[in-house]
Amino acid sequence: MATATVTSKGQITIPATVRIALGVEAGSRIEFVELENGQFIIFPSVSPIQSLKGMLRKPPAPVSIEQMNMAIAAQGAKLR
């Protein structure tokens, strides 16, 4: 099991074995997710933006800026 010590600034150095297993390096982002009872999991946030391609379908017809503005205004009016 790997361990780390928290500094007075709240920082830790992730042990090399953990960094290698996670595939992270200097400048990488890490996400912390709270489970329960004070337990957390960590995982690298290294997905490239290209991985989002295809998540949204294309609209059947192009939408104009005016149509977008009207939709935004209509939704904003509902919130009042």
C-alpha positions in Angstrom: 0.0 0.0 0.0 1.3 3.5 -0.9 1.0 6.4 1.5 1.7 10.1 1.4 2.0 12.9 4.0 0.0 16.1 3.8 2.2 19.3 4.0 1.2 22.4 6.0 -0.1 23.8 2.7 -2.4 20.8 2.2 -0.3 19.3 -0.5 0.7 15.7 -1.1 3.2 14.0 -3.4 1.5 11.1 -5.1 3.8 8.1 -4.8 5.5 7.1 -8.1 3.8 3.7 -8.2 0.4 5.3 -8.0 1.2 7.9 -10.6 2.4 5.2 -13.0 -0.8 3.1 -12.3 -3.0 6.2 -13.0 -1.0 7.3 -16.0 -0.5 10.8 -14.7 2.5 13.1 -14.8 3.3 16.7 -13.9 0.4 19.0 -14.9 -2.2 16.2 -15.0 -5.5 16.8 -13.4 -6.9 14.4 -10.7 -10.5 14.1 -9.7 -11.6 13.2 -6.2 -15.0 11.6 -5.7 -16.5 11.2 -2.3 -18.1 7.8 -1.7 -19.4 7.6 1.9 -18.1 7.6 5.4 -15.3 10.0 4.4 -13.9 7.7 1.7 -12.7 9.0 -1.6 -11.6 7.6 -4.9 -9.2 9.4 -7.2 -8.9 9.0 -10.9 -7.1 10.9 -13.6 -9.0 13.5 -15.6 -7.1 12.8 -18.9 -9.8 12.2 -21.5 -9.2 14.1 -24.6 -11.8 16.5 -25.9 -12.2 14.3 -29.0 -13.8 11.6 -26.7 -16.9 13.9 -26.5 -17.5 13.7 -30.3 -20.8 12.1 -31.2 -22.4 12.6 -27.7 -25.0 15.1 -29.1 -27.0 14.5 -32.2 -27.0 17.1 -35.0 -30.2 19.1 -35.2 -32.5 18.2 -38.2 -32.0 21.7 -39.6 -29.5 24.5 -38.9 -30.5 26.8 -36.1 -30.0 30.6 -36.5 -28.6 32.9 -33.9 -32.0 34.6 -33.8 -33.7 31.2 -33.0 -31.2 30.6 -30.3 -31.8 34.0 -28.8 -35.5 33.4 -28.8 -35.2 30.0 -27.2 -32.9 31.5 -24.5 -35.4 34.4 -23.8 -38.3 32.0 -23.7 -36.6 29.8 -21.1 -35.5 32.8 -19.1 -39.1 34.0 -19.0 -40.2 30.7 -17.6 -37.8 31.1 -14.7 -39.3 34.4 -13.5 
